Amino acid sequence: MNNRKKYFLAGAAAAGFWVASTFEINSLEALSKIPWKSYSPEIRLAYDLGLINPSFIQSDLWDSGITRRNFSVGLAQALQLIGCPAGSTLRDLEESGIFKIRSPELRLSRREAIEALCRAANYLSENGFISLGVEGRGKFADYKVPNKLKHAMGFLEERKIVKGYQDGKLHVLRQTSNREAICLLYRFYEQTSMAIAHGKKREGCYFVDLPMDHPIMESVNLLEKAGAFEFISLGSSFDGYNSMTVGDAAGMVSGVLKRCQKGAFLGQIQNIIRECESSSFLTRGKLVFLMEILIKSANVPDGNEIEIAYCDVSTEAKETIALESLAKAGIKFGYSDGRFAGHEVVSRIEIVKTIEAVIKQVGLSPSEEEPVSQLIPTIQNYPVKTDFENFSNMIRSKQAFIHKLLTRKAPHRR
């Protein structure tokens, strides 16, 4: 096994420790809230990947300057996860010319952080991991990019890893805060990982925070085959504990309906979007209404009905009818103690697993015995029975018109 493959596999294994909860079809347990859910996705994902010193969590260190040693540890970890040998040890990081620690307790300037990422991008390009493309176009009032870093800076700018301020400056002399450094490192890891994946032309969904054999990927791949991602994209990171907007969740359900030729139900999706801001986060109550539409679009088999009594849902509640429809299909929401908690914002994991459960339960997904292409036509103008009937009527009409022309009497001439 060559070194690059060995390091890539080691990086993939290191990224695989984040394990999501899985659900039984008939009992979709809601995810409990993580204590630091209010943090930005970049920080939460960086924590999952080990780019953050655990002591930063719930401390007053976020806005203080990051030390050279802490930055080097985070950068080495990011490179290791990518599969780059320069991230194996801090000594390898120095010998590769990417970053020299020197005075480990000194604070790092923005210039030093940005140029370290540029050198890392150059290293990845020189060793065949990524292609950098054109030189950077950004002109900053307080910083001139060194010639040898211009293509790398173009990569960082294009991928929005490095962003300038509204005054047109990079403020390169400022200290790099712990918060800023963590966001820089995660964006660098995320974007370079996606560049590597695209270079390998991987098929199907791919997320930089999940290995391909992660349990949730089976659910994601099923949803992709069912059309859930025809109108929306989950992005470079799955970020399972993050929330999703009503518009994106509605887009997933719309994709499934379209792929299954259930377009008549798309209007009901629009009604749900009109009732609330499409950019607002999806609650469990709204998720139930979306799932009810999927249930209505399919012929639900008998015998799956289960008795469910939600302790926090009254008979007059607007979710009652939807929950009853789902119960007839054998689908349960909320917590094992009987709470529905319809006001709670749901995570991406719960949304994906719920849609998967409904698709499987009501038979909207292709069976394993038959190829997907035969069950789910992907061509928008795929002919259906009415198309053939309309074509037949048109032919008969033309035949009648031609027959009329041929059999009519010639006009009388003197």
N, C-alpha and C positions, 0 to 999 in steps of 0.2 A: 504494500500500500504506500503510495507516495505521500510526502509530507503535507502537501496542500490538502489532500483528501482526509488525511489523519486529523489535521487541525480543524477542518470543516466539521467532521463528525464529532470532534470533542466540543466544538462550539455549539453544535445542535443539541448535544446531550446536556450541556450546561444550561441551555435555554429551556430545557424541558421540565424543569422542576415545578413550574407553575401549573397546577392541576385544578381544573374546574369541576364543580359539582355536576353530577348527571342525575337525570330524573326518570322515574318510571312513567310510562304513558298515562296511567290512570291516577297518578298522584304527583302533580307538578309542584314540588315544594319551592317556595319562594326563597331567594338567596337572602341571607342575613346581611345587614349593613356592615361594611368594614369600617373600622374606627377612623380612617383617614380618607373617607370617600370625598371630602370636599376639596382635596388636592387636585391639581390639574392632571389631565391624562398623561402628559409627559413625565411628571414626577412619579405618579403611581406606577407607570410601566417601567420606569427606570429603577424603582424600588424592587419590582418583581424580578428584574434582570440582574440585580446586584450591582447597579451602577451607583447606588447611594450608600453612603455610610449610615448604618442604622441609627447612629446617635443623632442624626439630623432630624429624625421624625419627632414631632412634638417638642421641638427645642427652639431656642432663639438664634440659631446659627444660620438660618436661611439667607438672611441679607448681609451676613458678614463675608469678607473675602475668602475665597477658597485657597488653601495652601497648595504649593506646587506638588507636594507629595500626594495629596488627596486627588488632585486633578490627574496626575499620572496614573494612579490606581484605576480611576474611572475610565480613562482613555485605553489603558491596557485591557481592561475587562471588555470594553466595547469591541476592540479589535479581536480579542479572543473569541467572542461570540460570533463574529463574522467569519472566523476561521483563518484569521491572519496570523502567521507565526510571530510577527513583530510584537504581538500582545501577550506572548507566553509568560514573560517575566519583565520586571522593570528594567533589567539590564538589556534585554532584547529590544525594549522600546528605545533605549538610549543608543545602542549600537546600530539600530536601523536609521538613526538620524532624525527620528520623528520628534522626540522630546527629551531634553536633558533635565533631570530633576534639580541638580545643584541645590543649594540652600533649601531643603525640603519644607521648612516652616515659613518661608517667605510667601507673601500673597502674590497671586497671578494677575497680570494686567489683561485687558481684553485683547490687545495686540498679540500677546504671547499665546493666549488660548486659541484665537482665530488662526494664527500662523501654524500652530501645532496641528490643527485639523487639516489645514492645507497640505502640510507635509505628509500627514497620514493618507490623505486622498491621493497625493502623488505616488506614495509607496504602493497603494492598492492598484493604481493604474499601471505602474511599472511592472508589477508582478501578475498582471492579467486578470485581476478581480473585477475591475470596472473600467469604463471608458469615460474620460473627462469631458470631451466635447470642446466647445469654443471657449475663448478667454472671457473673463468676467466683464460685464458692461458697466458695473457700478462705479461711479466716480464719487469718492467721499472727500469732503472738504478737509478732513484732518488726517487722511491716510492715503498713501500711494502704495499700491500692491507691488511687491518685488516681482521682477520679470519671471523668475523661475516658479512663482506661485500663481501666476495669472490664470492658467487653465484650471488649476485646483480651486481658485477663488470663484471662477465661473461656475463650477460644479456646485459649490456651497451656496452661491447666490441663487442659481436656477432652482435648486431643491429647497430653497428657503431655510437652509440650515443656519446661515448667517444673515441677519437682517439689520439694516441701518436704522437710525432714528429719524424722526420727522424733520429734523433740522438738516438732514443730509450728511450727518456725521456718523462715524462708528464709535466715537469717544474711546479711542484705543488706549488712552492713558489711564482710564478708570480701572479700578479693581474689578475682577470678575467675581460676582457673588456666588455663593454655593448654589442658590436657586438657578441662576443663569447658567452656570457651568453644567449642572445636571441636565437642563433643557437642551443645551448645545450638544452634549454627549449623546443624549437619547436621539435627537433629530439626526445626528451624524450616523449613529448605528442604524436607525430605521431606514434612512434614505439609501445608504450604501448597501444594506441588505436587499432592498427592493431592486436596486440597480443590478446586483449580482443575480437575483432571481430572474429578472427580465432578460439578462444576458444568456441565461441557460434555457430560456423559453419554456419555463415550467407551465404545464397545463393545470387548469382549475384554480381554486382559491389558494392564496398564500398569504400568511401573516408573519411579520417579523418577530412577533412575541409568542408564537406558537410553533412547535415542531410539527412536521407533516403527520406524525403518528399520534398527535394529541387526541384524546377522546372526543373533544368537541368538533374536530375536523370532519368526523363521519357525519355529524348533523349538518355542518356547513355545506359539505359536498352534496348531501341529499337535497338541501334547499336550492343549491345552484342548479341541479338537474331539473328541479321543479319550477325554475324560472324566477325564484325569489330575488335574484340580483340582476334582473334584466333592466330595471329602472334605477337602481341605487347601487352604490358601492360602499362597503364597510371601511374602506381605506387600507392603509399599509399595515395597521395594527388592529387586531381583533378587540383588544381592551375589553374583555368580557364583563368586568364589573362596572364599566361605564354605562351611561344611559343612552337612549336613542330618541330622536325626535318623532313626533306623531307622523310627520310627513315621510320620513324614511321607513317607518314601520308600515305605513299605508302603501308605500311603494313596493315593499316586499310582498305584501298580500296581493297587490294588483298584478305583480309579475306572475305569481302562481295562477291567478285567475285567467290571465291572458294566455299563458302556456297551456292551460287545460281547456281553452276555448270556452271560458265562462264570462265572456265580456259583458253580458247583460247585467252582471252584478257590480261592475265598476262604478256605476252611479251611486251605489250605496256607500262605497268607500269615500267618494267626494262629499257625501252628506256628513260623514264623521269629521272630515277635515274642516268643513265649514263651521262646525260647532265649536271648534277650538283653534288656537294658533297652530299652524303646521310646524312651526319651529319650537313649540313647547315640548317638554319631555313627556314620553309616553307613560301613563299610569296603568296599573293593572285593570282598572275599570275600563279604560279605552281599549286595552288589549283584548278584553273579553268581547267587545262589540266587533272588533276586526275578525276575531275567530268565529263569531256567530255567522258572519258573512260566508266564511269558508264552509261552515257546516251546512248552510242553506244551499250552497252551490252544488253540493254532492248528495247523492242518495244514500243516506246513512243507514247501514244495515241494522236490523232489530237485534235485540239480545245483549246490547252493550250498556244499557241504561244502569246507572248507579244512583243510590240514594245519597244525597248530599244536603246537609243542613249547615249553612254558614251562620255563625253566631252573630255576625255584625252586618248582615244583609236582611232588611225587612222585606215583607211581601210587596210593599209599595215602591221599593227601590227600583230605579230605572234599569239596573243590571239584572234584576230577577229573571226576566224572560230569557235573556241571553244565557245566563248561567244554567237555566233549566234546559235550554236547547243543547248546551254543551254536555250537561249531565246525561242526556239521552244518548249521546255519542260516547259516554264513558270517560269524559274529561273533567278533571277536578283542578281547581285553582287554589292559590293561597297557601296557608300553613296547615300543618298536621293537627293543630289544636282547634281547627274549625274557623279560624279568622280568614276572611277574604282580603281585607285591607286594600280596597279598591283605589284609595287615594295615593298609595305608595308608587313612587317612580320605579319601574322595573329595569333590570339590567339587560345587557345584550345577551347574556347566557340564557336568562329566563325567556326572552323573546324568541331566540333561535330554537330552544328546546320545546317551547310551547307550539310554535308553528310546525315543527317537525312532528310532534305528537298528533296534532290535528290532521296533518296530511296523511300520516300512516293510518290513523284510526278511521278516517272516512274514505280512504282509498283514492286520494288525489295524486299520489305518487306512482311512478311506473313500477310495475312488479319486477322482481329480479329475473324472472324467466324470459321476459320479452325485452328486446332492445328498446332503448329510449326513443330512438328515431321513429319507431312505428307507433308509439303511444303518444308522443308529444311532438307534433309537427312544429318545426321552427320557422317555416316559411310563412310569412304573414298572409299571402294569398292562397294558402292551401285550400283546394277545392273541397266543398262539403256538398251534401245532398241537394240543398237549395240551389247551389251554383249549377249543377247538372240540370235541374228542373228548369231554371231560367234559360239556360243555353238551349234546351230542347224546345221550349216555347218560342224562343227567338227564331230557331230554324223553321218551325212549323209556320210561324207568321210570314217569314220570307218566302217559303214555298207557296203559301196561299196567295201572296202578292204577285209572284211570278206567274202562277196559274191563271190569275185574273187577267194579267196583261196578255197572255197567250190566247185566251179563249174569248176575249171581248170582240164584239163585232167591229168591223172596219167602218169608218165614217162614210156616209152616202156621198157619192160624187155624181155630178151632172154630166 
